[in-house]
Amino acid sequence: MKFYRFLKSIGLSVWQGLLKNEYIAGFISRHEKTASFLKRRSNRQTFWGLSATLLGLTFLYVLFIFLGLIEDFITSAPIVAIDERLNNLLLLFRSDYYINIFLWITNLGRAQIIVSLMIILSLIFWLFKKKTYLIGAWLSLIGSSSLSALSKLAFHRDRPLFPVYTETNFSFPSGHATVAVAVFGFIAYFLFKNTKRIIFRIFIILGALLVIAAVGFSRIYLGVHYLSDVLAGYLLGLLWLILGISLTEWQLDRQESEKSLIVKVINYKIKIATVILLLLELGFFIYTAANYHPVKSALATTSPVIINSILNLPTNFNLPKYSETIVARQQEPLSFMILSRDDQTFIGAMAKAGWLLADPINDESLRQVYKAAIFKFSYPRAPMTPSFWNGETHTFGFEKSTAENSVRQRNHARFWKTNLKSEDGKIIYVGTASLDTNLKWGVTHKIAPDIDTERERLFQDLQAAQKVQDFKKEIFVKPTLGKNFTGDEFFTDGNIYVIILK
């Protein structure tokens, strides 16, 4: 911590030098009232000095961000577009293993755990003669949780469509995220105040941030909240945390004796009692989490829309004509509308044409693709970077190896299963195609700009496999020059194929 003391010494020297500067000294003498006000606001000896100034400014800053987020939610700003796409993206990464992990983590924000933790915390405050912290801690919890419940009723936002389990109340803001900041933030504040060493203080802050972030992410991963719900919960919890800390600091300022660090000579009975209390809370958490089996949610379904004139579909297409990034920015236009009896027929036709179904994204497939990229061996079913259309990630990814026969270079196509059907019951799939030319950033691919060549390649492969019953090619969008989500440029004449598979 010598470096910290060195920086502090430099800061003090610079400050003292500024005060002695003739221009600054002249300004102070000419504006005595302003200088006096600023001096009182920076006084470190009283709560109403620097502490109240920093806490007040922080509160106002967080409040304005919170109100801005509410405005974004009401006006359907980009954050709302990200909400839906992020939840759909995380569907690809769901597994029973990770669901079980995040169910345990999300328990940290459940009412039973939070209330029991606060009771244990209150007893510890009492044991260590830190009763001044009690009111601030409970204010932070009760205020944040109450306003969170009222906000849910006020905004009436429905939960996401594909949750792991069913929640009965509304979505905005996240109550778990709110109380996580209010309670774990206050615990971190207490430990920070009563710890001398800088390294311990750093670990306290990092530990609190990790727990809070994990609780918030668990809500999104489990599909019971949107990203904006969690961010709003964080901000709401932070507002009440600041109020709780402010009240505590004011009380500590009035009771100077309680500002000292935890007494060095601690009765061994107090130590034993504290350990027992913490073990009881840990046991209660383990018991609660192990016996938490929420009712699993049924998958939402939509009724199919019947299309009469299939080959004229592009002219009357009322859904998005372009694929999208996670922030809803327009990417490549659709280049295919394929009609097939069912998923198996569609996948079989693509396989016959030489296009293999890509593996889903999971731990094993990601390990395989990185091994294949590093050691340059073939992986013909390597998973694809997710892309969006109409707010959803692609349903199927298909790929065809090039002469290089590696994951670095491949022909690939993404298709989305729609709720559109022909009169004879065939499902309509829409898609895009492009050529991967190399790995980019180690997580995605760089594409060749001429995406029309890939469109023609896939069509010719389906024809050569004798899987095309009927087709039509026509202008779908204007000739387009654009960029995909990683900034790779592409161009297209805007044509689309409508293909009816045998």
ZIJO-V276289 format. One record per residue. N is the residue number from 1. RES is the residue in one letter. PHI is phi as a letter, one per 20 degrees, with the letter a starting at -180 (999 if undefined). PSI is psi as a letter, one per 20 degrees, with the letter a starting at -180 (NA if undefined). D_CENTER is the distance of its C-alpha to the mean C-alpha in Angstrom with 2 decimals. Layout:
N:RES:PHI:PSI:D_CENTER / N:RES:PHI:PSI:D_CENTER
This chain:
1:M:999:j:34.77 / 2:K:f:h:37.69 / 3:F:f:g:35.38 / 4:Y:f:g:33.76 / 5:R:f:h:37.29 / 6:F:f:g:38.30 / 7:L:f:g:35.54 / 8:K:f:g:36.45 / 9:S:f:g:40.10 / 10:I:f:g:39.39 / 11:G:g:g:37.42 / 12:L:f:h:40.33 / 13:S:f:g:42.82 / 14:V:f:g:41.08 / 15:W:f:g:40.88 / 16:Q:f:h:44.55 / 17:G:f:h:45.49 / 18:L:f:g:43.83 / 19:L:f:h:45.70 / 20:K:e:i:48.95 / 21:N:f:p:48.33 / 22:E:f:h:51.12 / 23:Y:f:g:48.95 / 24:I:f:g:46.45 / 25:A:f:h:49.36 / 26:G:f:g:51.07 / 27:F:f:g:48.03 / 28:I:f:g:47.84 / 29:S:f:h:51.56 / 30:R:e:h:51.34 / 31:H:c:m:48.37 / 32:E:f:g:49.16 / 33:K:f:g:47.36 / 34:T:f:g:44.08 / 35:A:f:g:44.48 / 36:S:f:g:45.31 / 37:F:f:g:42.26 / 38:L:f:h:39.96 / 39:K:f:g:41.81 / 40:R:f:h:41.26 / 41:R:f:h:37.53 / 42:S:d:j:37.30 / 43:N:f:p:39.54 / 44:R:e:i:37.99 / 45:Q:e:i:40.74 / 46:T:c:q:39.71 / 47:F:f:h:36.58 / 48:W:f:j:37.44 / 49:G:e:d:37.32 / 50:L:f:h:34.44 / 51:S:g:g:32.34 / 52:A:f:h:32.51 / 53:T:f:g:31.96 / 54:L:f:g:28.73 / 55:L:f:g:27.37 / 56:G:f:g:28.45 / 57:L:f:g:26.96 / 58:T:f:g:23.60 / 59:F:g:g:23.70 / 60:L:f:g:24.60 / 61:Y:f:g:21.92 / 62:V:f:h:19.11 / 63:L:f:g:20.94 / 64:F:f:h:21.05 / 65:I:f:g:17.33 / 66:F:f:g:16.84 / 67:L:f:h:19.55 / 68:G:f:h:18.14 / 69:L:f:h:14.82 / 70:I:f:g:17.17 / 71:E:f:g:19.20 / 72:D:f:g:16.39 / 73:F:f:g:15.62 / 74:I:f:h:19.39 / 75:T:e:j:20.15 / 76:S:l:l:17.41 / 77:A:f:r:16.25 / 78:P:g:h:13.88 / 79:I:f:h:10.76 / 80:V:f:h:12.15 / 81:A:f:h:12.67 / 82:I:f:h:9.15 / 83:D:g:g:8.34 / 84:E:f:g:10.97 / 85:R:f:h:10.54 / 86:L:f:g:7.02 / 87:N:f:g:8.56 / 88:N:f:h:11.67 / 89:L:f:g:10.47 / 90:L:f:i:9.37 / 91:L:g:h:12.85 / 92:L:f:h:14.40 / 93:F:d:j:13.32 / 94:R:f:p:14.46 / 95:S:b:q:17.66 / 96:D:g:h:19.83 / 97:Y:f:g:19.57 / 98:Y:f:h:15.81 / 99:I:g:g:15.97 / 100:N:f:g:18.73 / 101:I:f:g:16.98 / 102:F:f:h:13.98 / 103:L:f:h:16.64 / 104:W:f:g:18.35 / 105:I:f:g:15.44 / 106:T:f:h:14.65 / 107:N:f:h:18.39 / 108:L:f:h:18.06 / 109:G:d:j:17.00 / 110:R:f:q:19.69 / 111:A:g:g:22.69 / 112:Q:g:g:25.22 / 113:I:f:g:23.64 / 114:I:f:g:22.85 / 115:V:f:g:26.40 / 116:S:f:h:28.11 / 117:L:f:h:26.33 / 118:M:f:h:27.48 / 119:I:f:g:30.98 / 120:I:f:g:31.14 / 121:L:f:g:29.91 / 122:S:f:g:32.59 / 123:L:f:h:35.24 / 124:I:f:g:34.31 / 125:F:g:g:34.60 / 126:W:f:g:37.97 / 127:L:f:g:39.15 / 128:F:e:j:38.44 / 129:K:l:l:39.93 / 130:K:d:l:36.71 / 131:K:f:i:37.07 / 132:T:f:h:36.16 / 133:Y:f:i:32.46 / 134:L:f:g:32.70 / 135:I:f:g:32.63 / 136:G:f:g:29.70 / 137:A:f:g:27.59 / 138:W:f:h:28.48 / 139:L:f:g:28.09 / 140:S:f:g:24.50 / 141:L:f:g:23.78 / 142:I:f:g:26.02 / 143:G:f:g:25.20 / 144:S:f:g:21.40 / 145:S:f:h:21.59 / 146:S:f:g:24.35 / 147:L:f:h:22.73 / 148:S:f:g:19.50 / 149:A:f:g:21.84 / 150:L:f:h:23.76 / 151:S:f:h:20.79 / 152:K:g:g:19.82 / 153:L:f:h:23.43 / 154:A:f:g:23.54 / 155:F:e:h:20.63 / 156:H:l:l:21.20 / 157:R:e:p:17.95 / 158:D:f:q:18.02 / 159:R:f:r:15.54 / 160:P:g:r:13.77 / 161:L:f:h:16.50 / 162:F:c:m:15.86 / 163:P:f:q:15.11 / 164:V:f:h:16.50 / 165:Y:b:r:18.69 / 166:T:e:p:19.94 / 167:E:d:q:19.22 / 168:T:e:i:22.10 / 169:N:e:a:20.90 / 170:F:e:r:18.79 / 171:S:e:h:15.07 / 172:F:d:p:14.74 / 173:P:e:r:14.09 / 174:S:f:o:12.76 / 175:G:f:h:15.89 / 176:H:f:g:14.52 / 177:A:f:h:12.19 / 178:T:f:g:15.29 / 179:V:f:h:17.81 / 180:A:f:g:15.88 / 181:V:f:g:16.11 / 182:A:f:g:19.61 / 183:V:e:g:21.09 / 184:F:f:h:19.68 / 185:G:f:g:19.77 / 186:F:f:h:23.40 / 187:I:g:g:24.27 / 188:A:f:h:23.09 / 189:Y:f:g:25.18 / 190:F:f:g:28.17 / 191:L:f:h:28.07 / 192:F:f:g:27.63 / 193:K:f:h:30.61 / 194:N:d:k:32.73 / 195:T:c:p:32.17 / 196:K:e:g:34.30 / 197:R:f:p:33.00 / 198:I:f:g:30.36 / 199:I:f:h:28.92 / 200:F:f:h:28.38 / 201:R:f:h:26.72 / 202:I:f:g:24.26 / 203:F:f:h:23.47 / 204:I:f:g:23.14 / 205:I:f:g:20.54 / 206:L:f:g:18.53 / 207:G:f:g:18.93 / 208:A:f:g:17.79 / 209:L:f:h:14.62 / 210:L:f:g:13.93 / 211:V:f:g:14.68 / 212:I:f:g:12.68 / 213:A:f:h:9.43 / 214:A:f:g:10.44 / 215:V:f:g:11.27 / 216:G:f:g:8.13 / 217:F:f:h:6.16 / 218:S:f:h:9.45 / 219:R:f:h:9.40 / 220:I:f:g:6.65 / 221:Y:f:g:8.43 / 222:L:f:i:11.65 / 223:G:m:j:11.13 / 224:V:e:i:12.51 / 225:H:b:q:10.02 / 226:Y:e:r:8.01 / 227:L:g:g:5.15 / 228:S:f:h:8.49 / 229:D:f:g:10.08 / 230:V:f:g:8.22 / 231:L:f:g:8.76 / 232:A:f:h:12.21 / 233:G:f:g:12.85 / 234:Y:g:g:12.31 / 235:L:f:g:14.67 / 236:L:f:g:17.09 / 237:G:f:h:17.37 / 238:L:f:h:17.96 / 239:L:g:g:20.68 / 240:W:f:h:22.50 / 241:L:f:g:22.10 / 242:I:f:g:23.86 / 243:L:f:g:26.51 / 244:G:f:g:27.05 / 245:I:f:g:27.45 / 246:S:f:g:29.73 / 247:L:f:g:31.93 / 248:T:f:g:32.20 / 249:E:f:h:33.07 / 250:W:f:g:35.67 / 251:Q:f:h:37.21 / 252:L:f:h:37.30 / 253:D:f:h:39.03 / 254:R:f:h:41.62 / 255:Q:d:m:42.09 / 256:E:g:h:42.40 / 257:S:f:h:43.40 / 258:E:e:i:39.95 / 259:K:e:i:38.28 / 260:S:f:r:39.68 / 261:L:f:r:37.69 / 262:I:g:p:37.93 / 263:V:g:p:41.60 / 264:K:f:h:42.47 / 265:V:e:n:45.02 / 266:I:d:p:43.12 / 267:N:g:p:45.18 / 268:Y:f:h:44.46 / 269:K:f:h:44.31 / 270:I:f:g:41.34 / 271:K:f:g:39.60 / 272:I:f:g:40.38 / 273:A:f:h:39.30 / 274:T:f:g:35.91 / 275:V:f:g:35.32 / 276:I:f:g:36.41 / 277:L:f:g:34.08 / 278:L:f:h:31.05 / 279:L:f:h:32.17 / 280:L:f:g:32.62 / 281:E:f:g:29.07 / 282:L:f:g:27.80 / 283:G:f:g:30.07 / 284:F:f:h:28.96 / 285:F:f:g:25.27 / 286:I:f:g:26.26 / 287:Y:f:g:28.52 / 288:T:f:g:26.05 / 289:A:f:g:23.22 / 290:A:f:h:25.82 / 291:N:d:j:27.16 / 292:Y:e:o:23.97 / 293:H:c:m:24.22 / 294:P:f:q:22.52 / 295:V:f:p:23.89 / 296:K:f:q:22.11 / 297:S:e:q:21.20 / 298:A:f:q:23.34 / 299:L:f:p:21.87 / 300:A:f:q:22.20 / 301:T:c:q:24.92 / 302:T:c:q:26.31 / 303:S:f:q:29.98 / 304:P:f:q:31.11 / 305:V:d:p:32.54 / 306:I:e:p:35.97 / 307:I:d:p:36.93 / 308:N:e:g:40.67 / 309:S:e:n:41.37 / 310:I:f:g:39.13 / 311:L:f:i:40.47 / 312:N:e:j:40.08 / 313:L:g:g:36.42 / 314:P:g:h:35.04 / 315:T:f:h:37.16 / 316:N:d:k:35.76 / 317:F:f:o:32.15 / 318:N:d:j:30.06 / 319:L:e:r:26.58 / 320:P:g:q:24.61 / 321:K:e:i:26.78 / 322:Y:c:q:24.21 / 323:S:f:r:21.23 / 324:E:c:q:18.02 / 325:T:e:r:15.17 / 326:I:f:h:11.50 / 327:V:e:j:12.45 / 328:A:m:j:15.56 / 329:R:f:p:17.98 / 330:Q:f:p:21.09 / 331:Q:d:c:21.95 / 332:E:f:q:24.95 / 333:P:f:q:27.01 / 334:L:f:q:27.73 / 335:S:d:i:30.82 / 336:F:b:q:31.55 / 337:M:c:o:32.13 / 338:I:d:p:33.44 / 339:L:d:p:35.13 / 340:S:b:q:35.50 / 341:R:f:g:36.81 / 342:D:a:r:33.80 / 343:D:g:g:31.06 / 344:Q:f:g:33.62 / 345:T:f:g:36.05 / 346:F:f:g:33.47 / 347:I:f:h:32.28 / 348:G:f:g:35.96 / 349:A:f:g:37.02 / 350:M:f:h:34.41 / 351:A:f:g:35.53 / 352:K:f:h:39.14 / 353:A:e:i:38.33 / 354:G:n:j:36.95 / 355:W:d:o:33.22 / 356:L:e:q:31.49 / 357:L:f:p:28.40 / 358:A:f:q:25.55 / 359:D:f:q:24.23 / 360:P:f:q:20.87 / 361:I:f:o:18.09 / 362:N:b:a:18.43 / 363:D:g:g:19.50 / 364:E:f:g:23.09 / 365:S:f:h:22.71 / 366:L:f:h:20.57 / 367:R:f:g:23.27 / 368:Q:f:g:25.88 / 369:V:f:h:24.60 / 370:Y:f:h:24.41 / 371:K:f:g:27.87 / 372:A:f:h:29.19 / 373:A:f:g:28.02 / 374:I:f:g:29.49 / 375:F:e:j:32.70 / 376:K:l:l:33.08 / 377:F:d:r:33.86 / 378:S:f:q:33.24 / 379:Y:b:n:30.28 / 380:P:f:i:31.04 / 381:R:d:k:28.14 / 382:A:g:q:25.34 / 383:P:f:q:21.83 / 384:M:d:q:20.50 / 385:T:f:p:17.44 / 386:P:f:q:15.78 / 387:S:c:r:16.87 / 388:F:d:q:16.54 / 389:W:b:p:19.39 / 390:N:l:k:19.55 / 391:G:n:i:15.80 / 392:E:d:q:16.18 / 393:T:f:q:15.96 / 394:H:f:q:19.50 / 395:T:f:g:21.54 / 396:F:c:p:23.90 / 397:G:d:p:24.14 / 398:F:c:q:27.71 / 399:E:b:q:29.20 / 400:K:c:p:32.70 / 401:S:f:q:33.86 / 402:T:e:a:35.69 / 403:A:f:h:38.79 / 404:E:f:h:36.71 / 405:N:l:l:35.30 / 406:S:b:r:32.14 / 407:V:f:i:28.36 / 408:R:f:h:28.57 / 409:Q:c:p:30.45 / 410:R:a:q:30.34 / 411:N:e:p:30.72 / 412:H:b:q:27.75 / 413:A:b:q:26.98 / 414:R:d:p:24.06 / 415:F:c:q:24.96 / 416:W:d:p:23.43 / 417:K:e:p:25.38 / 418:T:e:r:26.14 / 419:N:e:j:27.76 / 420:L:e:p:30.84 / 421:K:c:q:34.07 / 422:S:e:r:37.57 / 423:E:f:h:40.59 / 424:D:e:j:41.49 / 425:G:n:j:38.12 / 426:K:f:p:36.51 / 427:I:e:q:32.73 / 428:I:d:p:31.42 / 429:Y:d:p:28.88 / 430:V:d:q:27.67 / 431:G:a:r:26.70 / 432:T:c:r:26.75 / 433:A:b:q:28.36 / 434:S:a:r:28.46 / 435:L:d:p:29.75 / 436:D:f:p:27.71 / 437:T:d:h:29.90 / 438:N:a:r:28.14 / 439:L:f:q:25.01 / 440:K:c:p:22.80 / 441:W:m:j:20.73 / 442:G:m:j:21.18 / 443:V:c:i:18.24 / 444:T:b:a:19.56 / 445:H:c:q:22.95 / 446:K:e:p:25.06 / 447:I:d:q:26.81 / 448:A:f:q:30.39 / 449:P:f:h:30.75 / 450:D:e:n:33.33 / 451:I:f:i:31.27 / 452:D:f:h:34.41 / 453:T:f:h:36.10 / 454:E:f:h:33.46 / 455:R:g:g:33.83 / 456:E:f:h:37.57 / 457:R:f:g:37.27 / 458:L:f:g:35.34 / 459:F:f:g:37.77 / 460:Q:f:h:40.76 / 461:D:f:g:39.51 / 462:L:f:h:39.23 / 463:Q:f:g:42.70 / 464:A:f:h:44.18 / 465:A:e:j:42.93 / 466:Q:l:l:44.76 / 467:K:d:i:41.75 / 468:V:e:o:41.98 / 469:Q:e:g:44.01 / 470:D:b:q:43.63 / 471:F:b:r:41.60 / 472:K:b:q:41.37 / 473:K:c:p:40.04 / 474:E:b:r:39.57 / 475:I:f:p:37.84 / 476:F:d:g:34.38 / 477:V:c:r:33.04 / 478:K:f:q:34.73 / 479:P:g:p:34.98 / 480:T:c:p:31.66 / 481:L:c:p:30.75 / 482:G:b:a:27.04 / 483:K:c:q:24.16 / 484:N:e:a:21.38 / 485:F:f:i:17.73 / 486:T:e:j:19.03 / 487:G:n:j:21.94 / 488:D:f:p:24.65 / 489:E:f:q:27.38 / 490:F:b:r:28.90 / 491:F:b:q:31.82 / 492:T:b:q:33.17 / 493:D:e:i:36.16 / 494:G:n:j:34.04 / 495:N:e:q:35.90 / 496:I:c:q:34.58 / 497:Y:e:p:36.22 / 498:V:d:o:36.67 / 499:I:c:p:37.75 / 500:I:d:o:39.21 / 501:L:f:q:39.24 / 502:K:f:NA:42.29
